Amino acid sequence: MYAVILTGGKQYKVAIGEEIFIEKLEGEAGDSVTFDSVLAIGDDTGIKAGESVKGAKVSGEIVKQGKNKKIVIFKYKAKKGYRRKNGHRQPYTRVRITAINA
């Protein structure tokens, strides 16, 4: 069984037992989270989407809070002496899916 959830402006296809990296959520490692925005649920018999999944929930447990690798942003203009170097580390939350309630 799998589900498609919406969180952080992105859609994720998840199954029970999977670990996914998503946009940062509030909470500590070990806390439980519930995703109410379920777009579709699929199993052996077929796929349910739209009104048929209204009220469905996906439960998970926060495994870790962290930051991705640093990306370097470098801007320059040739022959003008303009150089800017900047870095960014995007925070993420690692979540283990524990249940899909259809």
mmCIF file of the C-alpha atoms, coordinates in Angstrom:
data_MODEL
# 
_entry.id   MODEL 
# 
loop_
_atom_site.group_PDB 
_atom_site.id 
_atom_site.type_symbol 
_atom_site.label_atom_id 
_atom_site.label_alt_id 
_atom_site.label_comp_id 
_atom_site.label_asym_id 
_atom_site.label_entity_id 
_atom_site.label_seq_id 
_atom_site.pdbx_PDB_ins_code 
_atom_site.Cartn_x 
_atom_site.Cartn_y 
_atom_site.Cartn_z 
_atom_site.occupancy 
_atom_site.B_iso_or_equiv 
_atom_site.pdbx_formal_charge 
_atom_site.auth_seq_id 
_atom_site.auth_comp_id 
_atom_site.auth_asym_id 
_atom_site.auth_atom_id 
_atom_site.pdbx_PDB_model_num 
ATOM 1   C CA . MET A 1 1   ? 0.000   0.000  0.000   1.00 0.00 ? 1   MET A CA 1 
ATOM 2   C CA . TYR A 1 2   ? 1.234   3.493  -0.785  1.00 0.00 ? 2   TYR A CA 1 
ATOM 3   C CA . ALA A 1 3   ? -0.026  7.059  -0.519  1.00 0.00 ? 3   ALA A CA 1 
ATOM 4   C CA . VAL A 1 4   ? 0.760   10.404 -2.139  1.00 0.00 ? 4   VAL A CA 1 
ATOM 5   C CA . ILE A 1 5   ? 1.003   13.205 0.429   1.00 0.00 ? 5   ILE A CA 1 
ATOM 6   C CA . LEU A 1 6   ? 1.461   16.954 0.111   1.00 0.00 ? 6   LEU A CA 1 
ATOM 7   C CA . THR A 1 7   ? 3.835   18.716 2.516   1.00 0.00 ? 7   THR A CA 1 
ATOM 8   C CA . GLY A 1 8   ? 6.144   21.683 2.156   1.00 0.00 ? 8   GLY A CA 1 
ATOM 9   C CA . GLY A 1 9   ? 4.689   22.496 -1.264  1.00 0.00 ? 9   GLY A CA 1 
ATOM 10  C CA . LYS A 1 10  ? 5.850   19.154 -2.685  1.00 0.00 ? 10  LYS A CA 1 
ATOM 11  C CA . GLN A 1 11  ? 4.235   15.772 -3.299  1.00 0.00 ? 11  GLN A CA 1 
ATOM 12  C CA . TYR A 1 12  ? 5.767   12.553 -1.982  1.00 0.00 ? 12  TYR A CA 1 
ATOM 13  C CA . LYS A 1 13  ? 4.883   8.928  -2.736  1.00 0.00 ? 13  LYS A CA 1 
ATOM 14  C CA . VAL A 1 14  ? 5.267   7.043  0.563   1.00 0.00 ? 14  VAL A CA 1 
ATOM 15  C CA . ALA A 1 15  ? 4.803   3.510  1.862   1.00 0.00 ? 15  ALA A CA 1 
ATOM 16  C CA . ILE A 1 16  ? 4.819   2.088  5.382   1.00 0.00 ? 16  ILE A CA 1 
ATOM 17  C CA . GLY A 1 17  ? 8.357   1.745  6.727   1.00 0.00 ? 17  GLY A CA 1 
ATOM 18  C CA . GLU A 1 18  ? 9.935   4.226  4.283   1.00 0.00 ? 18  GLU A CA 1 
ATOM 19  C CA . GLU A 1 19  ? 12.067  7.150  5.414   1.00 0.00 ? 19  GLU A CA 1 
ATOM 20  C CA . ILE A 1 20  ? 11.735  10.412 3.484   1.00 0.00 ? 20  ILE A CA 1 
ATOM 21  C CA . PHE A 1 21  ? 13.514  13.766 3.576   1.00 0.00 ? 21  PHE A CA 1 
ATOM 22  C CA . ILE A 1 22  ? 11.003  16.643 3.627   1.00 0.00 ? 22  ILE A CA 1 
ATOM 23  C CA . GLU A 1 23  ? 10.996  20.379 4.300   1.00 0.00 ? 23  GLU A CA 1 
ATOM 24  C CA . LYS A 1 24  ? 11.633  21.196 7.962   1.00 0.00 ? 24  LYS A CA 1 
ATOM 25  C CA . LEU A 1 25  ? 8.787   20.457 10.401  1.00 0.00 ? 25  LEU A CA 1 
ATOM 26  C CA . GLU A 1 26  ? 8.518   21.556 14.021  1.00 0.00 ? 26  GLU A CA 1 
ATOM 27  C CA . GLY A 1 27  ? 9.340   18.853 16.553  1.00 0.00 ? 27  GLY A CA 1 
ATOM 28  C CA . GLU A 1 28  ? 12.149  16.757 17.944  1.00 0.00 ? 28  GLU A CA 1 
ATOM 29  C CA . ALA A 1 29  ? 13.402  13.275 17.059  1.00 0.00 ? 29  ALA A CA 1 
ATOM 30  C CA . GLY A 1 30  ? 10.891  10.700 18.290  1.00 0.00 ? 30  GLY A CA 1 
ATOM 31  C CA . ASP A 1 31  ? 7.840   12.981 17.945  1.00 0.00 ? 31  ASP A CA 1 
ATOM 32  C CA . SER A 1 32  ? 4.937   11.787 15.816  1.00 0.00 ? 32  SER A CA 1 
ATOM 33  C CA . VAL A 1 33  ? 3.526   13.742 12.880  1.00 0.00 ? 33  VAL A CA 1 
ATOM 34  C CA . THR A 1 34  ? 0.308   13.392 10.908  1.00 0.00 ? 34  THR A CA 1 
ATOM 35  C CA . PHE A 1 35  ? -0.138  14.376 7.276   1.00 0.00 ? 35  PHE A CA 1 
ATOM 36  C CA . ASP A 1 36  ? -3.786  15.274 6.601   1.00 0.00 ? 36  ASP A CA 1 
ATOM 37  C CA . SER A 1 37  ? -3.278  16.298 2.979   1.00 0.00 ? 37  SER A CA 1 
ATOM 38  C CA . VAL A 1 38  ? -3.478  12.908 1.245   1.00 0.00 ? 38  VAL A CA 1 
ATOM 39  C CA . LEU A 1 39  ? -3.911  13.158 -2.533  1.00 0.00 ? 39  LEU A CA 1 
ATOM 40  C CA . ALA A 1 40  ? -4.112  9.470  -3.483  1.00 0.00 ? 40  ALA A CA 1 
ATOM 41  C CA . ILE A 1 41  ? -3.957  5.987  -1.998  1.00 0.00 ? 41  ILE A CA 1 
ATOM 42  C CA . GLY A 1 42  ? -3.018  2.906  -3.986  1.00 0.00 ? 42  GLY A CA 1 
ATOM 43  C CA . ASP A 1 43  ? -3.003  -0.828 -3.259  1.00 0.00 ? 43  ASP A CA 1 
ATOM 44  C CA . ASP A 1 44  ? -3.471  -4.146 -5.064  1.00 0.00 ? 44  ASP A CA 1 
ATOM 45  C CA . THR A 1 45  ? -7.059  -3.362 -6.043  1.00 0.00 ? 45  THR A CA 1 
ATOM 46  C CA . GLY A 1 46  ? -6.371  0.051  -7.594  1.00 0.00 ? 46  GLY A CA 1 
ATOM 47  C CA . ILE A 1 47  ? -5.953  3.726  -6.895  1.00 0.00 ? 47  ILE A CA 1 
ATOM 48  C CA . LYS A 1 48  ? -8.285  6.022  -4.945  1.00 0.00 ? 48  LYS A CA 1 
ATOM 49  C CA . ALA A 1 49  ? -7.969  9.764  -5.476  1.00 0.00 ? 49  ALA A CA 1 
ATOM 50  C CA . GLY A 1 50  ? -10.002 12.932 -5.014  1.00 0.00 ? 50  GLY A CA 1 
ATOM 51  C CA . GLU A 1 51  ? -13.148 12.743 -2.883  1.00 0.00 ? 51  GLU A CA 1 
ATOM 52  C CA . SER A 1 52  ? -12.648 9.050  -2.062  1.00 0.00 ? 52  SER A CA 1 
ATOM 53  C CA . VAL A 1 53  ? -9.558  9.807  0.071   1.00 0.00 ? 53  VAL A CA 1 
ATOM 54  C CA . LYS A 1 54  ? -11.145 12.638 2.026   1.00 0.00 ? 54  LYS A CA 1 
ATOM 55  C CA . GLY A 1 55  ? -10.421 12.057 5.713   1.00 0.00 ? 55  GLY A CA 1 
ATOM 56  C CA . ALA A 1 56  ? -7.425  9.801  5.044   1.00 0.00 ? 56  ALA A CA 1 
ATOM 57  C CA . LYS A 1 57  ? -4.301  10.373 7.129   1.00 0.00 ? 57  LYS A CA 1 
ATOM 58  C CA . VAL A 1 58  ? -0.687  9.286  7.008   1.00 0.00 ? 58  VAL A CA 1 
ATOM 59  C CA . SER A 1 59  ? 1.203   8.984  10.293  1.00 0.00 ? 59  SER A CA 1 
ATOM 60  C CA . GLY A 1 60  ? 4.931   9.166  10.759  1.00 0.00 ? 60  GLY A CA 1 
ATOM 61  C CA . GLU A 1 61  ? 7.696   9.582  13.299  1.00 0.00 ? 61  GLU A CA 1 
ATOM 62  C CA . ILE A 1 62  ? 10.469  12.183 13.141  1.00 0.00 ? 62  ILE A CA 1 
ATOM 63  C CA . VAL A 1 63  ? 13.805  10.387 12.912  1.00 0.00 ? 63  VAL A CA 1 
ATOM 64  C CA . LYS A 1 64  ? 16.157  13.360 12.614  1.00 0.00 ? 64  LYS A CA 1 
ATOM 65  C CA . GLN A 1 65  ? 16.349  17.123 12.103  1.00 0.00 ? 65  GLN A CA 1 
ATOM 66  C CA . GLY A 1 66  ? 19.290  18.269 10.026  1.00 0.00 ? 66  GLY A CA 1 
ATOM 67  C CA . LYS A 1 67  ? 20.720  20.373 7.234   1.00 0.00 ? 67  LYS A CA 1 
ATOM 68  C CA . ASN A 1 68  ? 21.666  19.380 3.680   1.00 0.00 ? 68  ASN A CA 1 
ATOM 69  C CA . LYS A 1 69  ? 25.119  19.875 2.199   1.00 0.00 ? 69  LYS A CA 1 
ATOM 70  C CA . LYS A 1 70  ? 26.182  23.461 1.650   1.00 0.00 ? 70  LYS A CA 1 
ATOM 71  C CA . ILE A 1 71  ? 25.667  24.904 -1.801  1.00 0.00 ? 71  ILE A CA 1 
ATOM 72  C CA . VAL A 1 72  ? 27.875  27.786 -2.891  1.00 0.00 ? 72  VAL A CA 1 
ATOM 73  C CA . ILE A 1 73  ? 26.412  30.796 -4.680  1.00 0.00 ? 73  ILE A CA 1 
ATOM 74  C CA . PHE A 1 74  ? 29.037  32.838 -6.520  1.00 0.00 ? 74  PHE A CA 1 
ATOM 75  C CA . LYS A 1 75  ? 28.175  35.944 -8.521  1.00 0.00 ? 75  LYS A CA 1 
ATOM 76  C CA . TYR A 1 76  ? 30.596  38.030 -10.525 1.00 0.00 ? 76  TYR A CA 1 
ATOM 77  C CA . LYS A 1 77  ? 30.740  40.526 -13.360 1.00 0.00 ? 77  LYS A CA 1 
ATOM 78  C CA . ALA A 1 78  ? 33.662  40.238 -15.728 1.00 0.00 ? 78  ALA A CA 1 
ATOM 79  C CA . LYS A 1 79  ? 36.179  43.128 -15.744 1.00 0.00 ? 79  LYS A CA 1 
ATOM 80  C CA . LYS A 1 80  ? 34.238  45.099 -13.095 1.00 0.00 ? 80  LYS A CA 1 
ATOM 81  C CA . GLY A 1 81  ? 35.740  43.784 -9.848  1.00 0.00 ? 81  GLY A CA 1 
ATOM 82  C CA . TYR A 1 82  ? 32.319  42.600 -8.607  1.00 0.00 ? 82  TYR A CA 1 
ATOM 83  C CA . ARG A 1 83  ? 32.449  39.285 -6.751  1.00 0.00 ? 83  ARG A CA 1 
ATOM 84  C CA . ARG A 1 84  ? 30.050  37.894 -4.144  1.00 0.00 ? 84  ARG A CA 1 
ATOM 85  C CA . LYS A 1 85  ? 30.346  34.481 -2.512  1.00 0.00 ? 85  LYS A CA 1 
ATOM 86  C CA . ASN A 1 86  ? 27.524  33.119 -0.385  1.00 0.00 ? 86  ASN A CA 1 
ATOM 87  C CA . GLY A 1 87  ? 26.525  29.708 0.954   1.00 0.00 ? 87  GLY A CA 1 
ATOM 88  C CA . HIS A 1 88  ? 23.258  28.063 1.985   1.00 0.00 ? 88  HIS A CA 1 
ATOM 89  C CA . ARG A 1 89  ? 22.318  24.895 3.915   1.00 0.00 ? 89  ARG A CA 1 
ATOM 90  C CA . GLN A 1 90  ? 18.646  23.952 3.595   1.00 0.00 ? 90  GLN A CA 1 
ATOM 91  C CA . PRO A 1 91  ? 17.135  22.473 6.787   1.00 0.00 ? 91  PRO A CA 1 
ATOM 92  C CA . TYR A 1 92  ? 15.245  19.179 6.457   1.00 0.00 ? 92  TYR A CA 1 
ATOM 93  C CA . THR A 1 93  ? 13.333  16.665 8.557   1.00 0.00 ? 93  THR A CA 1 
ATOM 94  C CA . ARG A 1 94  ? 13.753  12.917 8.114   1.00 0.00 ? 94  ARG A CA 1 
ATOM 95  C CA . VAL A 1 95  ? 10.436  11.095 8.718   1.00 0.00 ? 95  VAL A CA 1 
ATOM 96  C CA . ARG A 1 96  ? 9.682   7.361  8.950   1.00 0.00 ? 96  ARG A CA 1 
ATOM 97  C CA . ILE A 1 97  ? 6.154   6.483  7.787   1.00 0.00 ? 97  ILE A CA 1 
ATOM 98  C CA . THR A 1 98  ? 4.379   4.307  10.351  1.00 0.00 ? 98  THR A CA 1 
ATOM 99  C CA . ALA A 1 99  ? 0.752   4.052  9.164   1.00 0.00 ? 99  ALA A CA 1 
ATOM 100 C CA . ILE A 1 100 ? -1.578  4.870  6.273   1.00 0.00 ? 100 ILE A CA 1 
ATOM 101 C CA . ASN A 1 101 ? -5.206  5.235  7.402   1.00 0.00 ? 101 ASN A CA 1 
ATOM 102 C CA . ALA A 1 102 ? -7.578  5.214  4.448   1.00 0.00 ? 102 ALA A CA 1 
# 
